[in-house]
Amino acid sequence: MNTKQLVYFRLVLTILANITFLNLVFPAYAESLEIKLRKNMPYRDAKTLLVNSGWQHAGLPAYSYRKSDQKVISDCFGEVKICNEYPEMQNCSGQGYCKMLFYDHFGNNLSVTTYGPLVSERLHVIGWSLDKKEK
């Protein structure tokens, strides 16, 4: 092969490799990101797994939460640490059950139910449900 053919060949291989990679990462037929949760898994592991798979959750305010913020007062039992550690927390029962909310780039919502003391290794996943965006 001459130099021009070699450059062309490398270009074609690079394009094919990129198309294959994109099809593996973002399948055209997908309607939601993959959910690899297991019941009773530690919530900290579940959150890491979801975020690494592309799921997102509400972000922290630029300044983090403060004691006077309404979310801290109403949703986080007055504890700034809880709101800053779990910005995805939708609500908690006060009995150990919490609902954590994630979303994907397809517009779907994933609700993860946890049980256990917040800010603890004992907080674990007990269930989840996917609310798919209607087309």
Protein Blocks (a to p, Z undefined) as FASTA:
>chain_A
ZZklmmmmmmmmmmmmmmmmmmmmmgfkbcbdcdfbdehiafklmmmmmmmnopacdddd
fkopafklmklmmmnnopaklmmmmmmbmbdehnopacdddddfkopacddddeddehif
kbccfbdcdddddZZ
